[in-house]
Amino acid sequence: MRCLRARYVVACDGLHSGVRDRIGVGFPGTDKPQDFLLATVRLDGLPGEPRVLLTFAPGGVLLLVPLPDDEARLIATRDSADTAIEPGLVRRLLDERAPSSLPLALREVRRAGSYRVSERVADSMRQHRVLLAGDAAHVHSPAGGQGMNTGIQDALNLAWKLAAVLGGGADEGLLDSYDKERHPLAAALVAFTSQLTSVATMTQPALAEVRDTALAAVGAGSAASDLLSLRISELGISYGADPGDPLVGTRVVPGGDWAHRYGWTILVPGAGPAGSGAPRPAAAVRWGCTDARRAVLVRPDGYVHATCLPGPEEIDAMLRGLPALTPT
């Protein structure tokens, strides 16, 4: 056993986080009664072009996600009375729920198990020197496949702030913004995925017909489909906190001759040398990479930190006192 001393602890120990329990942070929420089957299978008859297959049948939902080596991830609602998870159950679910136009033959069940959805959000994602991330801070339905995305975004949001506090001279209060920015999004995500799960698992014929009609309309309309994709991908997230500057907190799409490199980036309209030689942190300067009429300072996680007029003095003033990111 090793004993380590650290200024901060980031709890990434999952749904049953022992760290969260030890520091007394509540984890309120509910556990859904619906059972789900999760299996890795090998099938004959999968489409040649890899694509996700989602079907709604009278008996429940079937989701097939293609994997390498002719494998697929199968997720399906199941009757809790089906206690034994065996190839016969998987075969029956495929026969009952897969489209008749796609005859699938089960070759092998590689792994299989069952789970129930938990929907919970920690009361706070920061308790003094302990910070919660990923499933230790929030768990939800896998509908939309947003769990990993959300955990990675937690890590990106927190990492640069910890680096700035540990070695960049930033005040410890910067860490408060981690909970302030990420906690509301976690709560909104749990509510959203709960709604998706309720819609997907509804069994009343009249409501199911309305659902199927609505999903067909979404699939046929590019605007609605794009909006749903933006929501599920979480690329539309905003940390807007400055009513006087709507750009602050919005995500900057990398492109052209620049990309996020986990450091500070300044986007300046026009072309020419920046600044008057005043002290500044290490920051990449990219000219002509913004349509805005203001210079844009991009955080290491790709969100706007501040903006200013594009003059040398204004840019220097915006950068002055910015924390470095390399711990000492």
Long-range contacts (C-beta under 8 A, 24 or more apart in sequence): 7-129, 7-166, 8-129, 8-130, 8-131, 8-162, 8-166, 9-129, 9-130, 9-131, 10-130, 10-131, 10-132, 10-133, 10-158, 10-162, 11-130, 11-131, 11-132, 11-133, 11-136, 11-137, 12-133, 12-134, 12-136, 12-151, 13-136, 14-134, 14-135, 14-136, 15-118, 15-120, 15-135, 15-136, 15-139, 17-132, 17-135, 17-136, 19-130, 19-132, 19-136, 20-122, 20-132, 20-136, 20-137, 23-127, 23-128, 23-130, 24-127, 25-122, 25-123, 25-124, 25-127, 25-132, 26-122, 26-123, 27-120, 27-121, 27-122, 27-123, 28-120, 28-121, 28-123, 29-118, 29-119, 29-120, 29-121, 29-139, 29-190, 30-118, 30-119, 30-120, 31-116, 31-117, 31-118, 31-119, 32-116, 32-117, 32-118, 32-119, 32-141, 32-197, 33-116, 34-77, 34-116, 34-117, 34-197, 34-201, 35-77, 35-78, 35-79, 35-80, 35-114, 35-115, 35-116, 36-75, 36-76, 36-77, 36-78, 36-114, 36-115, 36-116, 36-117, 37-74, 37-75, 37-76, 37-77, 37-78, 37-85, 37-89, 37-90, 37-93, 37-112, 37-113, 37-114, 38-73, 38-74, 38-75, 38-112, 38-113, 38-114, 38-115, 39-73, 39-74, 39-85, 39-90, 39-109, 39-110, 39-111, 39-112, 39-113, 40-67, 40-71, 40-72, 40-73, 40-74, 40-109, 40-110, 40-111, 40-112, 41-71, 41-72, 41-74, 41-90, 41-106, 41-107, 41-108, 41-109, 41-110, 42-70, 42-71, 42-72, 42-106, 42-107, 42-108, 42-110, 43-70, 43-72, 43-94, 43-104, 43-105, 43-106, 43-107, 44-104, 44-105, 44-107, 45-102, 45-103, 45-104, 45-105, 46-70, 46-72, 46-104, 47-102, 53-98, 53-99, 53-102, 55-97, 55-98, 55-99, 56-200, 56-208, 56-211, 56-212, 57-96, 57-97, 58-203, 58-205, 58-208, 59-93, 59-96, 59-97, 60-93, 60-97, 60-201, 60-203, 61-97, 61-200, 61-201, 62-93, 62-94, 62-97, 62-98, 64-98, 71-110, 75-142, 77-201, 78-114, 85-112, 85-113, 85-114, 117-141, 117-142, 117-197, 119-190, 119-193, 119-194, 120-190, 121-183, 121-186, 121-187, 121-190, 122-183, 122-186, 124-179, 124-183, 125-154, 125-178, 125-179, 125-182, 125-183, 125-186, 126-175, 126-176, 126-178, 126-179, 131-158, 131-162, 131-175, 131-178, 131-179, 133-158, 137-182, 137-183, 137-186, 138-186, 138-187, 138-189, 138-190, 139-190, 140-189, 140-190, 140-193, 140-194, 141-193, 141-194, 141-196, 141-197, 142-193, 143-193, 143-196, 143-197, 143-200, 144-192, 144-193, 144-196, 144-232, 145-232, 146-189, 146-193, 146-232, 146-234, 149-233, 149-234, 150-185, 150-186, 150-189, 150-234, 153-182, 153-234, 153-237, 153-301, 154-182, 156-300, 156-301, 156-302, 157-181, 157-182, 157-301, 158-182, 159-262, 159-300, 159-301, 160-262, 160-299, 160-300, 160-301, 160-325, 163-325, 163-326, 163-327, 164-323, 164-324, 164-325, 165-323, 166-327, 166-328, 167-324, 167-325, 167-326, 167-327, 167-328, 168-281, 168-323, 168-324, 168-325, 168-326, 168-327, 169-323, 169-324, 170-323, 174-323, 180-241, 181-239, 181-241, 185-237, 192-231, 238-303, 239-303, 245-306, 245-307, 247-292, 247-294, 247-296, 247-304, 247-307, 248-304, 248-305, 248-306, 248-307, 249-303, 249-304, 250-303, 250-304, 251-302, 251-303, 252-296, 252-298, 252-302, 252-303, 252-304, 254-302, 255-289, 256-286, 256-289, 257-286, 257-289, 258-284, 258-286, 258-289, 260-298, 260-300, 260-301, 260-302, 262-300, 262-301, 262-325, 263-300, 263-325, 264-297, 264-298, 264-299, 264-300, 264-305, 264-319, 264-322, 264-325, 265-297, 265-298, 266-295, 266-296, 266-297, 266-298, 266-315, 266-319, 267-292, 267-295, 267-296, 267-298, 268-295, 268-296, 268-310, 268-315, 269-293, 269-294, 269-295, 269-310, 270-310, 273-312, 274-312, 274-315, 275-312, 275-315, 275-316, 275-319, 276-312, 276-313, 276-316, 278-316, 278-319, 278-320, 279-320, 280-316, 280-319, 280-320, 280-322, 281-319, 281-322, 281-323, 281-324, 282-324, 283-319, 283-322, 297-322, 300-325
